[in-house]
């Protein structure tokens, strides 16, 4: 008998048997375990997205918040300046060598802009020294946008890191002015979209580390952000039933630190929302935690402003327009109460607006609401910084921290 034939035949039968078993198991699994639906990560509302060429469908909201829908404007809450850290300093750009073993810095900036922005336009940022003298001007990547479309501006067009280090670094602290311009040579326009001053402060790094001996680190002081929060009904996932959302800043926050918010209605807890990681972090190159600012998002997925869905969806949700009264959001951090915010839903079913966003032409649909800071988890911070430093020395009208 041909043994080779027999062994081959046995192998084929075993293989077919295994394949049949796998197919049967697959069919059983599909029958027993139906495919689970996918849950998308919450997104920004349509009129506040900052991805390229994203349509803004609520120009009226932008206009109602103090910004004209037919002119380009910056979403002020997105403006952020950070120091880029260098381990040497070109005190004189024309020198043969830099000053070694000396910390220096250069400003980085990012922001979101709303169109229209026509062809031939150029966004530039003019940076001055602390004494008000011109320092350097940086061309930014400039998008072409139709009216009511957003984009994020954060990349320089005209300078590399080596050039920046020679002409754009400094080793000083203080208040540094800057201006964001939009120019168009074709139209003959030159508009200052924003002007302000960012505060550079210093701290002494760990002196036990040899390379830190006698050194100081620079960072942008953002303490003014801490008593401010952003509260809004997010229409991104469903305009017919927008979800309640909150954003607020924390200082001295770890990147993986769990922070949880609890929503109360007339003193009774109705829902909670956990933020496991920050949406945005403002820091310097050294990234010391006590001088790190983190923006956290709280998404109350079962709390909606109203329900205009004609098919009767979201029946299990809590609707603000059906429950007028007093609300409070309490935030726990490291097991301790860290924040408290109160707001009211009127008899008309709408959240009462304090008018701060519109009065200060901040733009967007988010209400700027004061939030009380409780406890010591944020470390050392200036409790009156919001009075003079808000939005880079553009103090707010009608706002008062708790």
N, C-alpha and C positions, 0 to 999 in steps of 0.2 A: 504493500500500500504506500501511496505517495505521502510521506510525513509532512513534506513542505505544504502540500495541498491542505492536509488536515489542520495544521497550525494556522494557516491563513484563514481557513473557514471558521475556526474557533474565534480568531481575532475579530473577524467581520461580525459574527453573531454577538459578541460581547459589545462591540462598538455600537451596533444598532440598538442593543438593549439599553445602553447608557443614554443614547440620544432620545429614545422613546420616553425614558424616565424623566429626562430634563424637560421635554416638551409637555408631558403630563403635569409636571410640577409647575411649569409656567402658566398653563391654563388654569390650574387650581388656584394659584396665587392671584391671577387676574379676577377670577370669580369671587374669591373670598375677600380680597383687599382692593376696593375701588380706588382709582387714581385720585389723589388728594388735590384740591384746588391750590393754585399758587397765590401767595400773598405778597403784594408789591410793597416795597419800602415807601413810606410817606414821602411825597414830593412837595416842593414849594408851590404856592398858588400860581395860576397861570400868569397873573399880572406882575409876579415878582420873580419869575425864573431868570436865571442868569446864564443860560446856555445859549450858544450862537443861534440867532434867527428864530427864537422862540416867540410865538405870537402872544402879545398882551391883549387879552380880550376885554379888559375892563378899564378903558382909558378914562371913563367917568370917575372911577375910584381914584385914579392918579390926580385928576383935576381937583376933585373934592378935597384931597389932602395937600393942597397948596401948590401943585406943580402943573403947568399948562401941558396939555396932551399934544400940542402941535410944535413944541420946542424940546430939544434935547435937555436932559437933566440927569443928575446923579442921584442914585438912591443913597441918601446920606448915611444910613445905618451900615452900609457896606464898606465905607471908606476906612481903611486900616493901614497904618504906617508901622513898619517894623525895622529894627536895625540889623543890617547884615554885618556879621562879626569878622574881623580880621586880626591876625596875630602879629602884625607889623603895621607900621604907619609911614606912609609917604608924606612926611611933613612938607617937603618941597617936591612937587611933581617933576621938576627938571633935574633933581638930584641924581647922582649915579647910583645910589642905593637908598633903600628905606631905613627908617629907624627900627631896628629889630627888637624883638622881645617887648613890644609895646602894643597894647590892645587899642584898636581903632574900630570905627564903624562907618557905615554908609546907609542911607535910607532906602527902604523898599516900600512900594505902595501898591495897593489894589483897590478896586471899586467896581460897582456895576453902573452901567449907563443905559439910559433909555433913548431911543431914536425919536425923530429922524436924524440920521447922520448921512450926509450926501457923499458922493465920490469926490475925491480931492481933499477930504478932511484929514486933519492930523491932531491927535491929542498929545499934548506935552505937559510935563510937570516941571515947574520951576522951583528949585530948592535954594533957599538962602541960608547963610550962616546965622548964628545966634545974634550977631550984631546987625542983622538986616542986609548984609551985603550979598550980591549974587554969588552963588556957589557953583551950581551946574544945572543944566536943563536936560531932561531926559525925554526922548520921543517914545511914545507907547504904541504898541500894536493897536491900530485903530480900525474897528469894524465899520462896515457900511450897513446901516440899519434903516428899515422903514419906520414910520411912526408907530409907537406902541410896541416896539420889539426891544428886548433886552440883550445885553451881552456883558461878559465879565472882562475887565481890562486889568491885566496884571503883568504883562510881558513887555520888556524894553525892546525897541527896534534898532537902536543906533549905537549900542555900547556893549562891549564884552566885559568879562570880569576883570581882566588885566587892566584895561583902560579905566574901568571904574575905580579900581584900587588906587591908581595913580592920581586921578583928578577928583575923586568923589569920596575920600575918606577923611575922617577927622577924629580927634581924641579929646573932645570937649562935651560938656553937658550944658543944658539950658533949654530955652524955648526957640525952636527953629521954624521960621515961616516957610510956607509953600503955597503954590497956586496950581490949579488944574485948568488948563486952557484947551479950547477947541477952536482951531483955525481952519479956514478954507480959502486958499488963494484964488480959486476959481470964482467964488462968490464975494471975495473981499471981506470976509467976516473974521472976527477975532474976539472970542467970548471967554471970560473967566467964569467957569462953571462952579468953582469952589475955591475958597482961600481959608487958610487956618494956620495954626501953629501946634506942633507936637512937642511934648515935653520929654527930653532925654534926662534920665536920672542915672545914678550909679549905685553900686553896692560892692562890698568887699567879698570876693570869693573865698572859698575854704583855704586858709593860709597854711594848713597842714600839708597841702599839695605843693611840692617844690616849685612848679612852674607858675603858681599863683602868688608867690611871695612878692609883696609890694604892688600887686596889680589891682586894677578895678575893672568892673564889668559895666557895660552900658545897656540900658533897656528903655523902652518907651513906657512912660507912666500912663496906664489906662484905668486908674482908679475911678474915674468919672463914670465908667460904664456900669459899675457894680449896682447902684441903686435903681437902674433902669431895666425894664422888661418890656417884651413885645407880646401883646395879646391880640389874637385875631381868630376869625372863622375862616378856615382854610378850604377853599373851593376846589382844590386841585383834583381830588379823587371823585368828587361829585358836587357839582355846583348847586344841585337841587337840595342837598343836605350837607352843608359845609361843617367840618369838624373843628372843635375848639382846640387851639394850639397855643403854647406859651414858649417863648425863648427868654433866657436870662443868663447873665454872666456870673462866673465864679473865679476867685483868685486862689492861688495855692492849691490847685486841683490836680490830682493824679490822672493820667490818661485813661486808666481802667477803673476809676472810682465810680461805684454805683451811686446815683443820686435819684431819689424818688419823690414825685409830686402827688399830693392827695387833694382832690377837689371836694369841697363841702358846699352844701346848699341848705341855707337856714340852719346851720350848725350840724347837719347830718352828712357824713361821708357818703359819696355816691360812686366814686371811681378813683383809680390811681394810675399813674404813668411813670415808668422807669426809664431813665437815660443812662445807658451803660458806657457811652463814650461821647466825647465832645464833637460838635459839628464844626467848630473852628477854634483854633488855638493861636493866641498872640504871645510871642515870646522872643527871646534873642538867641543868638547862636549857642550860648552856653546852656540855655534852657534849665535854669535853676527853678525848681518848683515854687518857691515862695514868690517869684516874680513872673509866674505864668498865669495867663488869663484864658479861661475856657468858656465857650458859649455852648449851653445845653438846650436841647429841644425836648419838650414834653407834649405828647400827642395823645389827647383824650379821645380815643377812637369811638367810644360809645356815646359821646356827648356832641350833639349837633345843634346848630343855631335854629334851624327850622326844617321842615320836610315838605318839599314841593314835588316829591316824586309821585307821579300819577298812578303808579302801580302798587302803592302802599308798602314799599320797602322800608327797612329800618324800623320796624314796629317795636323792637326791643331797645331802641336807643332812647336816651334822655334828651328832650328838646328844650332848649332855653326859652323859646318863644311861648311855650306852654307852662313855663315855670318861672314867672317873674319873682324877683326877690333879691336877697343878699347872698353873694357867693364869696368863698375864700379858697385860695390855693395855698397849701402849706407844703414846704419842701424839706425833706429829711436828707441829711448828709452825715455820713459816718455815725449813724444811729442817733443823731441829735437834730433838733429843729433848727434850720438854717435860713429859711426865707418864709415870708408871708405876704400875700397879695390879696386885696379885696376888690371886687367889682360888683356892679348892680345891673340887673336886667329889669327894665322898666315895664309898665303895664302894656306898652305897645309891643313887647316881646323882643326888644332890641337891647344890646349891651350899651350902657350909657358911655358916650365918648367924651373924654375930657378936652378934646380939641387941640391937644399939644402937637400932634402930627401935622395937622393942617396949618396951624398958626406958625410953625417953624419951617414949613415947606420941606418936610422930610421925604415925602413921596411914599407911594405904596399904600396898602390897605391895613397895615398893622398899627394898632394903637400903642403909643408909648405910655406905659403905666409905671408909676413908682412902686418899688417893691422893698419891703422892710428886710434888712439884713440882721439876722439873729445869731448870737453865739460868736465863737472865735475861730471857726474853721478857715476863714479867709486870711487869717494872719493879720499883719499890719497893713492898714490902708487909710487913705485920707478921706474922711467922711464928708468933707465939704468940697471935694474936687469937682463935683458936678456943677457947682455954682460958677466956676470960672473956666474949667477945662473941657466942658461938654462939647462933643463934636469938634475937637481940636480948636478950642477957645472960641467957639460960637455958642455962647450961653443960650439956654432955652427960655422962651417966653411961656409962662403959664405952668411950668413944671416945678414941683417941690418934692424933694426926697423925704421919706418918712423917718 
